[in-house]
Amino acid sequence: MTLDQLHQIYKLAGKRCELFFDPLTKAMVQFEINTPLRQSAFLAQVGHESAQLFYTQELASGQAYEGRKDLGNTQKGDGVRYKGRGLIQITGRDNYVDVMIDLDVDCVEHPELLEQPELAARSAAWFWKKHGLNELADDQLFTEITKRINGGLNGQADRLALYARARLVLLTNGGKDV
């Protein structure tokens, strides 16, 4: 993927593409998001979750996650503290602990670290690989990818539009692997 291709996919991102290009490409290499099909699906999902790279922190307060044991939010304040962050919106104490262990970054004590470009991209790519999304992308099972990320199909129309654009850009413009 090139910077020009990222601009073509994220038409609303403007200079945010420059800010996130290196972190995204490094994260995609590290977590084997290394074919046009994988990259298209990943960039579509990340594009929706971050509003085309504008948000690395969920807009909602996180109060809705309070007491959600399925997310590991067992202590008072966990819902707000561990609300969605990063380009794929890592949510819940359990996921933050996993990121801390696997990426060797103390985002449990400092959740805001996942808002920085490098960790926003790495945590998204880490989540992608950990949840088997490369294989789903290889099989073009985009709806299943959305369900694993979102738990449902929230924003699916936007996700599909970004997916179509990413596929067009990456598969017809040479689609070079990262």
Phi, psi and omega per residue, in radians:
M1 nan 2.464 3.099
T2 -1.914 2.907 3.081
L3 -1.080 -0.702 3.106
D4 -1.058 -0.724 3.101
Q5 -1.113 -0.701 3.117
L6 -1.083 -0.708 3.080
H7 -1.090 -0.685 3.138
Q8 -1.168 -0.594 -3.138
I9 -1.328 -0.832 -3.109
Y10 -1.781 1.342 -3.056
K11 -1.122 -0.395 -3.115
L12 -1.645 -0.135 -2.987
A13 -1.342 -0.467 -3.135
G14 0.938 -2.251 -3.078
K15 -1.192 -0.237 3.092
R16 -1.091 -0.467 3.090
C17 -1.065 -0.753 3.116
E18 -1.105 -0.703 -3.126
L19 -1.113 -0.663 -3.034
F20 -1.759 -0.161 -3.042
F21 -1.011 -0.967 -3.122
D22 -1.084 -0.840 3.106
P23 -1.029 -0.695 3.126
L24 -1.143 -0.819 -3.097
T25 -1.151 -0.687 3.093
K26 -1.115 -0.755 3.135
A27 -1.134 -0.691 3.133
M28 -1.139 -0.665 3.078
V29 -1.124 -0.865 -3.083
Q30 -1.015 -0.639 -3.040
F31 -1.909 0.399 2.976
E32 1.039 0.595 3.009
I33 -1.595 1.287 -2.805
N34 -2.205 0.383 3.013
T35 -2.286 2.763 3.112
P36 -0.991 -0.628 3.111
L37 -1.162 -0.792 3.121
R38 -1.128 -0.803 -3.120
Q39 -1.107 -0.716 -3.141
S40 -1.064 -0.827 -3.126
A41 -1.173 -0.760 3.141
F42 -1.080 -0.865 -3.107
L43 -1.147 -0.569 3.080
A44 -1.140 -0.815 -3.119
Q45 -1.175 -0.813 3.122
V46 -1.096 -0.696 3.130
G47 -1.063 -0.718 3.104
H48 -1.221 -0.858 -3.058
E49 -1.073 -0.541 -3.092
S50 -1.837 0.105 -3.051
A51 0.935 0.919 3.140
Q52 1.009 0.913 3.017
L53 1.336 0.184 -3.126
F54 -1.482 -0.529 -3.052
Y55 -2.146 2.184 3.018
T56 -1.965 0.158 3.047
Q57 -2.399 2.321 3.122
E58 -0.977 2.420 -3.115
L59 -1.233 -0.634 3.125
A60 -1.184 2.785 -3.058
S61 -1.188 -0.457 -3.037
G62 1.683 -0.110 -3.134
Q63 -0.979 -0.580 -3.137
A64 -1.106 -0.338 -3.137
Y65 -1.601 -0.074 -3.107
E66 -1.042 2.268 3.110
G67 1.312 0.119 3.134
R68 -1.339 1.655 -3.116
K69 -1.110 -0.495 3.116
D70 -1.137 -0.319 3.076
L71 -1.786 -0.006 -3.104
G72 1.441 0.204 -3.116
N73 -1.469 1.439 -3.047
T74 -1.846 -0.211 -3.140
Q75 -1.861 2.554 3.123
K76 -0.965 2.270 3.129
G77 1.639 -0.141 -3.120
D78 -1.052 -0.663 -3.097
G79 -1.015 -0.822 -3.138
V80 -1.282 -0.757 -3.095
R81 -1.115 -0.677 -3.064
Y82 -1.969 0.694 3.044
K83 -1.220 3.052 -3.063
G84 -1.039 2.255 3.070
R85 -2.480 2.809 -3.102
G86 1.524 3.079 -3.082
L87 -1.261 -0.277 3.111
I88 -1.999 0.097 3.076
Q89 1.112 1.079 3.023
I90 -0.993 2.223 -3.019
T91 -2.302 2.377 3.024
G92 1.674 2.548 -3.129
R93 -0.933 -0.789 -3.103
D94 -1.011 -0.773 3.133
N95 -1.175 -0.659 3.097
Y96 -1.128 -0.699 3.097
V97 -1.099 -0.780 3.122
D98 -1.067 -0.758 3.092
V99 -1.063 -0.769 -3.135
M100 -1.004 -0.810 -3.110
I101 -1.190 -0.888 -3.022
D102 -1.296 -0.580 -3.112
L103 -1.803 -0.015 3.104
D104 0.967 0.926 3.100
V105 -2.441 2.337 -3.049
D106 -1.454 1.217 3.126
C107 -1.477 -0.073 3.030
V108 -1.312 -0.797 3.089
E109 -1.347 -0.543 -3.088
H110 -2.269 1.284 -3.095
P111 -0.993 -0.505 -3.097
E112 -1.110 -0.274 3.109
L113 -1.046 -0.523 -3.132
L114 -1.261 -0.091 3.108
E115 -1.520 -0.264 -3.131
Q116 -1.340 2.519 -3.022
P117 -0.846 -0.840 -3.082
E118 -1.094 -0.867 -3.108
L119 -1.325 -0.482 3.041
A120 -1.082 -0.752 3.135
A121 -1.284 -0.809 -3.117
R122 -1.097 -0.729 -3.132
S123 -1.152 -0.613 3.101
A124 -1.162 -0.818 -3.130
A125 -1.180 -0.649 3.057
W126 -1.035 -0.871 3.127
F127 -1.009 -0.777 -3.126
W128 -0.975 -0.917 -3.105
K129 -1.193 -0.770 -3.090
K130 -1.048 -0.558 -3.104
H131 -1.707 0.275 3.026
G132 1.202 0.510 -3.049
L133 -1.415 -0.367 3.034
N134 -1.049 -0.774 -3.108
E135 -1.162 -0.679 3.087
L136 -1.145 -0.665 3.097
A137 -1.129 -0.700 3.099
D138 -1.018 -0.641 -3.129
D139 -1.584 0.066 3.116
Q140 1.002 0.714 3.124
L141 -1.692 1.146 -3.001
F142 -1.130 -0.666 3.131
T143 -1.106 -0.706 3.105
E144 -1.142 -0.650 3.076
I145 -1.046 -0.825 3.139
T146 -1.020 -0.756 -3.126
K147 -1.111 -0.656 -3.140
R148 -1.232 -0.523 3.135
I149 -1.450 -0.811 -2.960
N150 -1.756 -0.339 -3.062
G151 1.480 -0.132 3.136
G152 -2.829 -2.611 -3.109
L153 -2.112 0.536 3.111
N154 -1.003 2.252 3.108
G155 1.267 0.334 -3.042
Q156 -1.057 -0.631 -3.141
A157 -1.071 -0.776 3.109
D158 -1.151 -0.742 3.118
R159 -1.027 -0.786 -3.129
L160 -1.152 -0.669 3.103
A161 -1.112 -0.768 3.096
L162 -1.139 -0.663 3.113
Y163 -1.095 -0.797 3.133
A164 -1.078 -0.759 3.135
R165 -1.146 -0.774 -3.135
A166 -1.096 -0.741 3.102
R167 -1.081 -0.761 3.132
L168 -1.056 -0.825 -3.099
V169 -1.196 -0.826 -3.028
L170 -1.428 -0.480 -3.117
L171 -1.620 -0.382 -3.125
T172 -1.880 -0.237 3.117
N173 -1.765 0.632 3.121
G174 1.665 -0.476 3.062
G175 0.711 0.750 -3.100
K176 -1.155 2.432 3.068
D177 -1.139 2.675 3.131
V178 -1.174 nan nan
